[in-house]
Amino acid sequence: MDTSADSPVSVRFVADSIRGWVGRLGSVWIEGQIAQANARQDLVFATLRDTGEDCSVGLIMSRKTAHQIDPPLAEGQRVVVQAKPEYWKRRGDLKLRVHAVRAVGIGDLLARLEQLKAQMAAEGLFAPERKRPLPFLPGRIGLISGRGSDAQRDVIVNAQRRWPGAQFELRETPVQGDRAVSEIVRALDELQLEEGVDVIVIARGGGSTEELLAFSNETLVRAVAQAHIPVVSAIGHEKDNPILDHVADLRASTPTDAGRRIVPDMSEETRRAREARQRCRRALDTRLRLEEGQLAQLRAHSQLADPLAGLRLRSQRVSDVADRTRRAAAAMVEREGSEISSLAARVRTLSPAATLERGYAVVQRRDDAVVVRDPEQVAQGQQLRVRLAHGEFTAVRQE
């Protein structure tokens, strides 16, 4: 059908068209959680919400249909309904006309939880190596719990009893019902952004499987698995075991147990510090006594009793060696001096000068300084050099 601003259709036409299209849809079985239920005359109006998700749809059924389940229809109850979409054009609402309703039995719930648990275990979300250790002493502790609940009080009281300075960042949320999962996930995200929060505790008291169902919700469990700081699960009592216990970094059996495990015991740490200090003192005393004994032995040593004795002994040894060295050097010089005198006398005896002193002369040819030993070495008229003991003169050979 063509429409324009000049030829619009009426609201009734659009409403009738939507109603006609919706009316052609068939019935469908739907599972969800009753968010609210109000009876008006012969009809019951309710809201069916998908657990943990922000989506819902209105239901309308007869009182007779609503009475098909036991216990009676009530807020928070998980049900399966057979319904057909129906458009109410007067208000523009889309509701589901319920023809049959069944309560989800505990057996069905447990079977579905076991199936979800097996799926997450197969993904490795429960693996021990994923578990992060809690900080020894967290700066601030994030706590998600019901408003003013006993679980909240048990965590805070027991933690501060062990460590009086423990500080908490509280987020109070619904812990069951249709809004629980979305509110807890929102609180978890907020606490991870808070500066100084080193660990987060999710706590609530005990309850039935249906009342603790939010803590086995896949949306919440995956949000905890993806958290970047350690998360402690403190749900219910020892026997309670929602899926959150398996994915959390630490499972506390109760909120009280969580308070005891997230902080150290000040009295115990004080005792350990005192014992460590005593051990250190004893070790130090033992070492001091040992060092004092060694020092006393050193003081009793002869060299420490008279520190200069060794120096005097070595000084005397140096003096003795110096004296022996001087005497040996003098004797050597004397011996060498005598040897030199003897050699000098022998040299003088053998020296040509001594021969000249006895009246002899050395004759050399003047032109080449050759010593003349034979008259045949000198030609007639050749000049000669005649060396005497006290000088020399020139001569010429004559026939």
C-alpha positions as CSV (number, residue, x, y, z in Angstrom):
1,M,0.0,0.0,0.0
2,D,1.4,3.4,-1.0
3,T,1.1,6.2,1.6
4,S,2.4,9.8,1.6
5,A,2.1,12.9,3.7
6,D,-0.8,13.9,1.5
7,S,-2.6,10.6,1.9
8,P,-1.7,9.1,5.3
9,V,-3.5,6.2,6.9
10,S,-5.2,6.3,10.3
11,V,-3.8,5.0,13.6
12,R,-6.7,2.4,13.6
13,F,-5.6,1.1,10.2
14,V,-2.0,0.6,11.5
15,A,-3.2,-0.9,14.7
16,D,-5.6,-3.3,12.9
17,S,-2.7,-4.2,10.5
18,I,-0.4,-5.0,13.4
19,R,-3.1,-7.0,15.2
20,G,-3.9,-8.9,12.1
21,W,-0.2,-9.8,11.5
22,V,0.4,-10.7,15.1
23,G,-2.8,-12.8,15.1
24,R,-1.4,-15.0,12.4
25,L,1.4,-16.1,14.7
26,G,1.1,-19.4,16.4
27,S,1.4,-20.5,20.0
28,V,4.9,-21.1,21.5
29,W,6.2,-22.6,24.7
30,I,8.3,-20.0,26.7
31,E,10.4,-20.4,29.9
32,G,11.0,-17.5,32.2
33,Q,10.6,-16.0,35.6
34,I,7.5,-14.3,36.9
35,A,8.4,-10.7,37.8
36,Q,4.9,-9.6,39.0
37,A,1.4,-11.0,38.9
38,N,-1.9,-9.1,39.6
39,A,-5.4,-10.5,39.5
40,R,-8.2,-8.3,38.1
41,Q,-11.7,-9.8,38.1
42,D,-11.4,-13.1,36.1
43,L,-8.0,-12.3,34.5
44,V,-4.4,-12.5,35.8
45,F,-1.9,-10.0,34.4
46,A,1.8,-10.9,34.9
47,T,5.3,-10.1,33.5
48,L,7.5,-12.8,32.3
49,R,11.2,-12.0,32.5
50,D,14.2,-13.8,31.1
51,T,16.5,-14.4,34.2
52,G,19.5,-12.2,34.2
53,E,18.5,-10.3,31.0
54,D,16.9,-6.9,30.7
55,C,14.0,-8.1,28.6
56,S,10.4,-9.1,29.5
57,V,7.0,-9.5,28.1
58,G,3.5,-9.1,29.5
59,L,1.2,-12.1,30.1
60,I,-2.5,-12.3,30.3
61,M,-4.4,-15.5,31.4
62,S,-7.6,-16.5,33.1
63,R,-7.7,-17.3,36.7
64,K,-8.5,-20.9,35.8
65,T,-5.2,-21.1,33.8
66,A,-3.2,-19.4,36.5
67,H,-4.5,-22.0,39.0
68,Q,-3.0,-24.9,36.9
69,I,0.3,-24.7,38.8
70,D,1.1,-25.6,42.4
71,P,2.3,-23.6,44.3
72,P,0.2,-20.7,43.0
73,L,1.7,-18.2,40.6
74,A,4.0,-15.8,42.5
75,E,6.8,-13.3,41.9
76,G,10.1,-15.0,41.3
77,Q,8.6,-18.3,40.3
78,R,10.1,-20.0,37.2
79,V,7.5,-21.2,34.8
80,V,6.9,-22.6,31.3
81,V,3.9,-21.1,29.5
82,Q,2.2,-21.9,26.2
83,A,1.1,-18.6,24.8
84,K,0.1,-16.8,21.7
85,P,1.1,-13.2,20.9
86,E,-1.8,-10.8,21.0
87,Y,-1.8,-7.1,20.1
88,W,-4.0,-4.8,22.1
89,K,-4.6,-1.9,19.8
90,R,-6.3,0.3,22.4
91,R,-3.0,0.8,24.3
92,G,-0.6,-0.4,21.6
93,D,0.6,-3.2,23.9
94,L,1.9,-6.6,22.9
95,K,1.0,-9.4,25.3
96,L,1.1,-13.1,25.3
97,R,-2.3,-14.8,25.8
98,V,-1.5,-17.8,28.1
99,H,-3.3,-21.1,27.4
100,A,-1.3,-23.3,29.7
101,V,1.3,-22.8,32.5
102,R,3.6,-25.2,34.3
103,A,6.0,-24.6,37.2
104,V,9.6,-25.6,36.4
105,G,10.3,-28.4,38.8
106,I,13.5,-28.6,40.9
107,G,14.6,-31.7,38.9
108,D,14.4,-29.7,35.7
109,L,16.3,-26.9,37.3
110,L,19.1,-29.1,38.6
111,A,19.4,-30.9,35.3
112,R,19.8,-27.6,33.4
113,L,22.3,-26.4,36.0
114,E,24.3,-29.5,35.6
115,Q,24.3,-29.1,31.9
116,L,25.5,-25.5,32.2
117,K,28.1,-26.6,34.7
118,A,29.5,-29.3,32.4
119,Q,29.6,-26.8,29.5
120,M,31.6,-24.2,31.5
121,A,33.9,-26.9,32.8
122,A,34.6,-28.0,29.2
123,E,35.5,-24.4,28.4
124,G,38.1,-24.5,31.2
125,L,36.4,-21.8,33.4
126,F,36.8,-24.0,36.5
127,A,40.5,-24.9,35.8
128,P,42.7,-24.5,38.9
129,E,45.4,-22.6,36.9
130,R,42.8,-19.8,36.3
131,K,42.4,-19.2,40.0
132,R,44.2,-16.1,41.1
133,P,45.6,-15.8,44.7
134,L,44.0,-13.3,47.0
135,P,46.2,-10.4,48.1
136,F,47.8,-10.9,51.5
137,L,46.4,-7.6,52.8
138,P,43.9,-5.9,50.4
139,G,43.8,-2.2,50.4
140,R,40.0,-2.1,50.0
141,I,37.5,-5.0,49.8
142,G,34.6,-4.8,47.4
143,L,31.5,-6.4,48.9
144,I,28.3,-7.2,46.9
145,S,25.4,-8.3,49.1
146,G,21.8,-7.6,50.0
147,R,21.0,-4.3,51.6
148,G,21.6,-4.6,55.4
149,S,21.7,-8.4,55.1
150,D,23.2,-10.8,57.7
151,A,25.6,-11.9,55.0
152,Q,27.0,-8.4,54.7
153,R,27.3,-8.0,58.4
154,D,29.0,-11.4,58.8
155,V,31.7,-10.6,56.2
156,I,32.4,-7.1,57.6
157,V,32.4,-8.1,61.3
158,N,34.6,-11.2,60.9
159,A,37.1,-9.4,58.6
160,Q,37.4,-6.4,60.9
161,R,37.7,-8.7,63.9
162,R,40.8,-10.3,62.3
163,W,42.1,-7.0,60.9
164,P,40.5,-3.9,62.5
165,G,41.7,-1.7,59.7
166,A,39.9,-3.6,56.9
167,Q,38.1,-1.1,54.6
168,F,35.0,-2.1,52.5
169,E,33.5,-0.7,49.3
170,L,29.8,-1.8,49.5
171,R,27.4,-2.5,46.7
172,E,23.9,-3.4,47.9
173,T,21.9,-5.3,45.3
174,P,19.0,-7.7,45.1
175,V,20.2,-11.3,45.7
176,Q,17.2,-13.0,44.2
177,G,14.5,-12.3,41.8
178,D,14.4,-11.0,38.2
179,R,16.7,-8.0,38.9
180,A,19.4,-9.8,40.9
181,V,21.7,-10.9,38.0
182,S,21.8,-7.6,36.2
183,E,22.3,-5.6,39.4
184,I,25.1,-7.9,40.6
185,V,26.9,-7.8,37.3
186,R,26.6,-4.0,37.3
187,A,28.0,-3.8,40.8
188,L,30.9,-6.1,39.8
189,D,31.8,-3.9,36.9
190,E,31.7,-0.8,39.1
191,L,33.9,-2.3,41.8
192,Q,36.5,-3.3,39.2
193,L,36.8,0.4,38.3
194,E,37.1,1.6,41.9
195,E,40.7,2.6,42.7
196,G,42.3,0.5,45.5
197,V,39.8,-2.4,45.4
198,D,42.0,-5.5,45.4
199,V,39.4,-8.2,46.0
200,I,35.6,-8.6,45.5
201,V,33.3,-10.7,47.7
202,I,29.8,-11.8,46.5
203,A,27.8,-12.8,49.5
204,R,24.3,-13.9,50.5
205,G,22.8,-16.1,53.1
206,G,21.4,-19.6,52.6
207,G,18.2,-20.4,50.7
208,S,16.5,-22.9,48.4
209,T,17.9,-23.8,45.0
210,E,15.3,-21.4,43.4
211,E,16.4,-18.6,45.7
212,L,20.1,-19.1,44.9
213,L,19.4,-19.5,41.2
214,A,20.9,-16.1,40.3
215,F,24.3,-17.3,41.4
216,S,24.2,-20.1,38.8
217,N,23.1,-17.7,36.0
218,E,25.4,-17.9,33.0
219,T,25.6,-14.1,32.5
220,L,26.8,-13.6,36.1
221,V,29.1,-16.6,36.1
222,R,30.8,-15.5,32.9
223,A,31.1,-11.9,34.2
224,V,33.0,-13.3,37.2
225,A,35.2,-15.4,35.0
226,Q,36.2,-12.3,33.1
227,A,36.9,-10.1,36.1
228,H,40.5,-8.8,36.3
229,I,40.7,-8.9,40.1
230,P,40.2,-11.9,42.4
231,V,36.5,-12.7,43.3
232,V,35.4,-14.6,46.4
233,S,32.1,-16.6,46.3
234,A,30.4,-16.6,49.7
235,I,26.9,-17.9,48.9
236,G,24.7,-19.7,51.4
237,H,25.9,-22.5,53.7
238,E,28.4,-25.3,53.3
239,K,25.9,-27.5,51.4
240,D,25.0,-24.8,48.9
241,N,27.0,-25.0,45.8
242,P,26.0,-22.6,43.0
243,I,28.0,-22.5,39.8
244,L,29.6,-19.2,41.0
245,D,31.5,-21.2,43.6
246,H,33.3,-23.1,40.8
247,V,34.4,-20.1,38.7
248,A,35.3,-17.8,41.5
249,D,39.0,-17.5,42.5
250,L,38.1,-18.6,46.1
251,R,35.0,-20.4,47.4
252,A,34.1,-19.6,51.0
253,S,31.7,-22.0,52.7
254,T,29.8,-19.1,54.3
255,P,29.9,-15.3,54.4
256,T,31.5,-15.7,57.9
257,D,34.2,-17.9,56.3
258,A,34.8,-15.3,53.6
259,G,35.4,-12.6,56.3
260,R,38.0,-14.8,57.9
261,R,39.8,-15.7,54.7
262,I,40.1,-12.3,52.9
263,V,42.4,-10.7,55.5
264,P,45.1,-12.0,57.8
265,D,44.7,-12.4,61.5
266,M,46.4,-9.4,63.2
267,S,47.0,-11.3,66.4
268,E,48.5,-14.2,64.5
269,E,50.6,-11.9,62.4
270,T,51.7,-10.0,65.5
271,R,52.7,-13.3,67.1
272,R,54.7,-14.3,64.0
273,A,56.4,-10.9,63.9
274,R,57.3,-11.2,67.6
275,E,58.7,-14.7,67.2
276,A,60.6,-13.6,64.1
277,R,62.0,-10.7,66.1
278,Q,63.1,-13.0,68.9
279,R,64.7,-15.4,66.4
280,C,66.6,-12.5,64.9
281,R,67.7,-11.3,68.3
282,R,68.9,-14.7,69.3
283,A,70.8,-15.1,66.1
284,L,72.4,-11.7,66.5
285,D,73.4,-12.4,70.1
286,T,75.0,-15.7,69.0
287,R,76.9,-13.9,66.3
288,L,78.0,-11.2,68.6
289,R,79.3,-13.7,71.2
290,L,81.2,-15.5,68.4
291,E,82.8,-12.3,67.2
292,E,83.7,-11.2,70.7
293,G,85.4,-14.6,71.3
294,Q,87.4,-14.2,68.1
295,L,88.3,-10.7,69.0
296,A,89.5,-11.8,72.5
297,Q,91.7,-14.5,70.8
298,L,93.2,-11.8,68.5
299,R,93.8,-9.5,71.4
300,A,95.6,-12.3,73.3
301,H,98.0,-12.9,70.3
302,S,101.6,-11.8,71.0
303,Q,101.6,-9.6,67.9
304,L,98.6,-7.7,69.1
305,A,99.9,-7.6,72.7
306,D,103.1,-5.8,71.4
307,P,102.3,-4.7,67.8
308,L,105.8,-3.1,67.4
309,A,107.7,-6.3,68.3
310,G,107.4,-7.7,64.9
311,L,108.4,-4.3,63.4
312,R,111.4,-4.1,65.7
313,L,112.5,-7.7,64.7
314,R,112.2,-7.0,61.1
315,S,114.0,-3.7,61.5
316,Q,116.9,-5.5,63.2
317,R,116.9,-8.0,60.4
318,V,117.1,-5.2,57.9
319,S,120.0,-3.6,59.8
320,D,121.9,-6.8,60.0
321,V,121.4,-7.4,56.3
322,A,122.5,-3.8,55.6
323,D,125.7,-4.3,57.7
324,R,126.5,-7.5,56.0
325,T,125.9,-5.9,52.7
326,R,128.2,-3.0,53.5
327,R,131.0,-5.3,54.8
328,A,130.7,-7.5,51.7
329,A,130.7,-4.5,49.4
330,A,133.7,-3.0,51.2
331,A,135.6,-6.3,51.0
332,M,134.7,-6.7,47.3
333,V,135.8,-3.1,46.6
334,E,139.0,-3.7,48.4
335,R,139.7,-6.9,46.5
336,E,138.8,-5.4,43.2
337,G,141.0,-2.3,44.0
338,S,144.0,-4.6,44.7
339,E,143.3,-6.4,41.5
340,I,143.1,-3.2,39.6
341,S,146.4,-2.0,41.1
342,S,148.1,-5.2,40.1
343,L,146.7,-5.0,36.6
344,A,147.8,-1.3,36.4
345,A,151.3,-2.3,37.4
346,R,151.4,-5.0,34.8
347,V,150.0,-2.6,32.2
348,R,152.6,-0.1,33.0
349,T,155.3,-2.7,32.8
350,L,154.1,-3.8,29.4
351,S,153.3,-0.3,28.2
352,P,155.4,1.2,25.3
353,A,155.7,4.3,27.5
354,A,157.7,2.4,30.0
355,T,160.0,1.2,27.3
356,L,160.4,4.7,26.1
357,E,161.3,5.8,29.6
358,R,164.2,3.4,29.5
359,G,165.6,5.3,26.5
360,Y,164.1,3.5,23.6
361,A,162.3,5.4,20.7
362,V,159.5,4.5,18.3
363,V,160.2,5.3,14.7
364,Q,157.3,5.6,12.3
365,R,157.1,6.6,8.6
366,R,155.6,10.0,8.6
367,D,153.4,9.6,5.6
368,D,151.6,6.4,6.7
369,A,152.5,6.0,10.5
370,V,153.8,2.5,9.9
371,V,156.3,1.5,12.7
372,V,159.7,0.9,11.2
373,R,161.2,-2.4,12.3
374,D,163.6,-2.9,9.4
375,P,165.8,-0.3,7.5
376,E,164.4,-1.8,4.3
377,Q,161.1,-0.2,5.2
378,V,162.5,3.3,4.7
379,A,163.5,4.8,1.5
380,Q,166.4,7.3,1.2
381,G,165.2,10.8,2.0
382,Q,161.9,9.6,3.4
383,Q,160.8,11.5,6.5
384,L,160.4,9.7,9.8
385,R,158.6,10.4,13.0
386,V,160.6,9.6,16.1
387,R,158.6,9.3,19.4
388,L,160.5,9.5,22.7
389,A,159.4,9.3,26.3
390,H,159.0,13.1,26.5
391,G,158.2,14.2,23.0
392,E,158.9,13.5,19.3
393,F,160.8,14.9,16.4
394,T,161.1,14.4,12.6
395,A,164.1,12.8,10.9
396,V,165.1,12.0,7.3
397,R,167.0,8.8,6.3
398,Q,170.5,9.5,4.9
399,E,172.9,7.0,3.5
